[in-house]
Every structure is written in C-alpha cells, then in structure tokens.
Amino acid sequence: MEGTISLLKEITEAHGVPGYETPIRAIIRNHYSTLGDVSQDKIGSVICKKTGSSSLPKIMLAGHMDEIGFMVKYVTEEGFIKFLPLGGWFDQVLLGQRVIIKTSRGDIVGVIGAKPPHLLPPDERKKIVEKKDMYIDIGAVNRAEVDDIGIQPGDPIIPRADFVVLANQKTFLSKAFDDRVGVALIISLFQKLQDVVHPNTIYGVATVMEEVGIRGATTSVRAVDPDVAIVLEADIAGDVPGIKPEESAVKLGKGPSVLIYDARMIPNLKLRDFVIDIAKKKNIPHQVSYVEGGATDGAAIHLHHVGVPTVVVGIPTRHIHSHGSIIHYDDYLHALELIYELVLCMDSEKVAEYTV
C-alpha cells in the first residue's frame, strides 16, 4: 500500500495542465525509464514499450497526464488576473480556491475571487458567479507589481492542493486523479509485468492535452498503431447526495468500472464482454458505467486508421474536475488485477476475435 500511496502522491501533486505538461512528463519518463523502451511523440505524449514473447498484437494502454487548470489571460490595472480555463471547470467549485501561477521566475500563489456578496443586491446573491466575472488575486495593488513579479499572459495556472490519506486509510483525496490515476495504473502494471511473460507487446501511453480535445491520443495512437486499446480513466462516482441510481450507479470501493457508453465512443462489444467475462472468471469486483456528458482518449483511439477495438476501464472517483477528488484503494488494486489478467490473455488469436 505504501508504494501505491507514494506513487499516487507524487504524480497527483505534480503540475501539468494541458499544453504545459513538462513537470509531470519528467516524472513519468523517470518511472518509465526502468520499465521499458521510452519514446515520445511530437506534442509530448510519452510511450513506454514492453515487448513480450511476440511483437504482435500491439496492446495500447492509455491514460492522460494532463490535469484541468487555467491560463493567464489579462492583468487589470488594479493588479488582478483574468484567466482562461484549460479543461472543463464547474463554476461553483472555483471561488475561494488557491492556485499556483507558474512564471518564468518561479511559482506565485493566488486565490480565485469575485465581487463580495455583501456588495451585491439581494436578487444577485443567489445567482451563480461565472468564470468570466472571477479573477485571481495575488495580493498586488496594481499592474506594475504583477509585471515586476513576472506574470505574463500565457502563464499556466495550477490548482493548489495536496494528497491526503483520509480517515479510513482506504480512500485518498487529491487533485488530478483525472487522470493521473490512469497513468499510475500503467506504471503499476509495468512493474508487475517485469518478470512475467506476456504474449504480446504492450505500449503504456501517457497522453497530453486530453482535457482540451483529446489531442495527445490523436497523435500517440499513430505512433503506436495498436491492434487493441484499453483506456484507463477516472470514472464519475454516483454515490453522493443528489444523484439518482439511473444517472450513475458507480460506487467507491465496489471495483473498477467498464464503460458501455460515453458521448464519443461505444466500445467494441466483443472486447467489452471479454473484459467483463475475465472479471467474473477471476472474481474481480467490477461495475458497469455510462457517461452521457463526457468522453475519453478512446474517442480518438478507436477511430485510428481503419479502427481499433477499444474499451474503457475506470476508477470510480468523487468530485472530478475540482481541487479535490476522492478514490478508493481497493478499486485501484482491483483495476490493476483486471488489466493484468487481460494483457496475459491477449494473444493474436484472442485479439482477432474483436473484429466486428
């Protein structure tokens, strides 16, 4: 457990918003360097290749390294910073949250603010404050101070949040589980496979810029040209107040999820059923999930060339796209067990069965 906690802490606390993944990429490359042959596409996705007893089939495991964040847009004369979102932020989760602006001279801490409710008329107090009306306050009193500090338009902004093991010792709180948990699973799987013979060649891909249009998956799948793909993602847990079972029945601690639908991909049905059959055969807890308002790297991967059989395995996650999301340790372990069993079974004969 300590090794998993250490890995998750390291990669979730690392900085890396879309297009500015350099810090998290360095950490991933360091882990990959001991696990296989490392390469990189031209927009920054990192690929680790581990050859088994056969060069084919090629199995692509994808998890995106980028996290949602912001970019400096404009500095007002009073020294407040207006920002652009990088990824999908829910306006309600932003006010009062701390952020880190990464400048050429170092990191600067600020807080997201808006006009105080005390100064709003009663009818406006109940309205949602939109991002366009927010700003970041770094304590400056004018634009000259901000300029002297070195903040410029285009500087990336990262949520300021640490990794915490919660009271029951089985759940973890941190930013960026979407989708550093998927990247961590790839690293853990490659570690588990180091002295194991597998009938294929596995490509662990940490993609970039998923949160702004699935861009890294689009280029890295061309570099790999896989025969089959498993996308590892943070899935939306529905075990919180206000969510009906038919909206999401996914719960923390009940095992990884297998997506039957998202807004941009219906998985390969034979591959989906194979994943569920392996989970049942190996007595691995699992859940079925559907995401009507989002997509994954699978959207680009499954449309590569003439098509790639693709499935998504998710880790149930509460409060995604915020400064603090929560996952369960058991779900991580069972997801690792599931993808381990899957890759051991995926030889050329088995992968040929996924043709529609």
N, C-alpha and C positions, 0 to 999 in steps of 0.2 A: 504493500500500500504506500509506503514511504516513497518508493521510486516513482509511482504514478503521480502522487501529490507534488513531488519535486518537478516533474516534467510539466504538469498542468500549470503550476505556479509560474514556472519560467516562461512558458510560451504565451500564457494569457496576460501576464503583466507586461510583456514586451510591446513596443509600439509598432504600428504598421497599418495605417489607414490606406484605402485604395489609392494606388499610384505612388505611395510613399512607404513601400514595404521593406525598405533596406534593413532596419533593425531586426525585425522578425525573420527576414530571409537569412541573415547571417547566423542566427541561432539554429534555424532549420538545417542549413548547409552543414553546420558543425555536427549536428546529430547524424545527418545522412552520410557524412564522410567516413564513418566507421561501419556503415551498414550496406554499402553497395557502390556502384558507379554513379557519380553525380554529374548531372548536366543542367543546363538552364536554357529556356527559350529566350527570345529577344525582347520580351516585355517583362521578364523577371520571374516567371514560374520555375520552380526547382523540381527536378526529376531525379529520383533515385531508382536505379535499375538493379534488380537481383535476379540473376539467371539461375534457373533450377536445372532439372535433368533434361529439359528440352527448351529450345529457343521459342517454340510456339506451344500453346497460344500465348499471346501477349495480354496480360491482365492489367488494366489500369485502375488504380485506387486513387481517388481524387478527394482532396479536402482543401478549402481555400484558406490562405494565410491572412488575408486582409480582414480588418475589423471596420465597423462603421465609425465615422468621425466627421471632421469638418475641415474647411479650408478658409484661411483669412481672405475676406473679400474686399473690405474697405475699412479705413480708420477715420473716425469722425474728428472734427476739430477739437472736440472735448476729450478725445483720447479713448473712446470706446470702439470696440472691434466688431464689425458686422461680419457675418460668416456665411459660407455656403455649406450645405450638408453633403457629405460623401457617404451615400447609402441612405436607407430608409429610416428616418427618425420619427417617432411619435412625439408630437409637440408637448404633450402632457408630462413627459419624463425629463424634460430638459431644464426647466427653471431651477436655479439654486445649485446645479451640479457644477463640480470643479472640472476644469480641463487643463491640458498642457499644450501650449503653443511651442512648436519646435522651430527655432530660428537658427540662422547660421552662427549665432553667438551663444546658443545654448537654449535650454528649456525654460519657458516662462509660465507660471501658474496663473490662472484666472478663474472667474466664476461667471456662469451664464445668468444674466439678469434681464429685467424688463421693467416697465413703469410700475411702481408700487401700487398695490390695491387700495391703499389709503388715499391715493390721489385720483382714483377712478370714480366716476358716478356709479350709483348702485346697479344700474342696468348693464354696465360693462364688466362688473366684477365677476359675473357668472360666465362670461364668455371665455373661450379658450384663447390663450395668447399664442399667436402664430410665430414661427421661427423668424419671419421677416421683421417682426417687431421686437425681437430679442437682440441682445448684444453680449459681448464678453468684456468683463471689467477686470483689468489687471492692476487697478489702483492708481492708474495715471490720472493726471489732472488736465492734460492737454495732448494734442497730437505730437508735439515736439518731443515729449517724454517717450512716447511709444516709438517714434523714429529713432531716438537715441538708444533705446533698448535693442533695436534691430528687427522689429516685427515688420514684415512686408506682405503685401498681397501674394497669395500662393503658398504661404507657410501652412503646413499641416497642423491640425488640432486633434489631440487625442483625449479620450475620456480619462480622467484621473481616478483610478480605482485599483485596489489591491486584491489579492487572492486570499480567501478566508476559508478554513475548515470550520463548518458550522457545528452546533452543539451536539448533534447526534453522532458526529465523527464520520458520517457516511455521505453527507451532502456538502457540496463545495459552492462557494459564492465568488464570482469574479466577472470582470468584463470579458468580452471577446471569446466566450465559449463558442459563439457563432463566428468562425468555425475552427477555432484552434483545437477544439476537441476532436475534430476530424483529422487534423494534422497529427495530433498526439497519437491517435489510434494507428495511423500509418507507421509512425516511429515505433510504437509498442509492438506492432505486428512484425516489422522487420527484425526487431530484436529477438522476438520469439522464434523466428524462422532461421536464425543464423546457422544453426547446425541441423536443420531439417531439410530433407529432400522434398521438393515440390515439383509437379510435372508440367511446369510452365515457366514463363519469365514474367516477373512482377515489376510493375512500374509504379512507385509511390510518388504522386504528383501533388505538390503544394502550390496551388494556383493563386494568382493575383487578381485583383480588381473584380472579384465575383459580385461584390455589393453594388457595383455601378454598371452592371450589364454583362456579367459572365464572360469577361474578356480573356482572362488567363486560361480558362478551359478551352476557349476557341482556338488559341494558338498552341497550347501544350498537347492537345489531342492530335494535332497534326504532326507534332514531333514524335509522339509515341505510336500513332496509327494502331490502336489496340483492336483486339478481337472481341473483347468484352470489357465492361467497366462497372465498378462499384463506387458510387459516390457516398462519401461519409459526411454526414451533416448534423447540425443541431436541429432537432425537431421541436415543434411547439407543444409543450405540455399543456393539457387541458384541465389539470386537476387544481384549478384555482377558482375562487368565487366568481360567479357570473357567467361561466362557460357551460353550455348545455352539452350533454353526452354526444348528441349528434353533431355538434360543432367540432369537438375533439374529445376522444375517449382515452388519449395517451396520458399515462401517469408516470411520475417519477418512481423508480425502484421496481418497475414491472417488466423491465427488459428493453432492448433496442426495438425500434420501430422499423417496419418495412412499408415504404410508401406505395400505395396503389394508384395515387394520382397527385400531380401538382399542376400548377397553372400552365406549365410549358412542357410537360412530359408525362406520357403514360408509359410506365416501364415495360420492358419486354416481358410478356406474360409467362413464358416458359422459364425465364430466368427468375422472375419474381416467385413463381411457385417452387422452383428449386431451392431458393433461399429459405422459404417457409418450411419446406419439407426437411431440409437439413436441420433447422432449428428444432423441429418436432422430434426428429430422429435422435438428436444429441441432447434432448431435454433442456434446450436453452430457452429461457423465458423470452418472449417476444410479443410485439403488438403490431396491429395494422393501423396505418395512418393515412390521412389525406390532407393536403394543404391546398385550399382553394384560392388563396390570395398570395402565393409566392412561388418561387422556383429555385432550382439548384444548378450547379455546374452541369448536371445531366442534360439540361436543355440544349447546350452546345455539343456535348459529347455524343449524345445518341444520334445527332444529325450529321456527324462527321462522315465525309466521303459517301459511301453507299449505305451508311447506317451502322451503328454499334449497339449491340444488345446491352442495355444499361438498367441498373436498379439503384435505388437509394436506401441506405441503411442509416437510420437516425438515432441520435441520443436525445431522449426527452429532456427538454430544457425550459425552465420557467423564466419569464421576463426577458426574452431575447430582445435585441435592439434597444438596450438600455445600458446604464452604467453598471448594473449588477444582475447577472443571471445565475441560475442555480441548476446543477446537475447532481445525479446520484452515482456514487462509486460503483454500485452493483451493475448499473446499466452500462457503465464503461467496460467493466470486466466481461459482461455477457456479450457486448458488441465485439470485443476483441476475440472472444472464443468463437463467435459466429463467423467472423471473416476469416479466422484461422482455418476453421473447418472447411469453409467454402473454397479457399485457394488450394487446399490439399486435394480437392476433388476435381478441380477444373483442368482436365487434360483436353487434348484436341478433340477426342471423341465426344466428351461431355459438352464442350462449347459449341460444337457443330449442331447440337440439338436445339440451340437457341434461335436458329434460323426460323423466321416466321413462315 
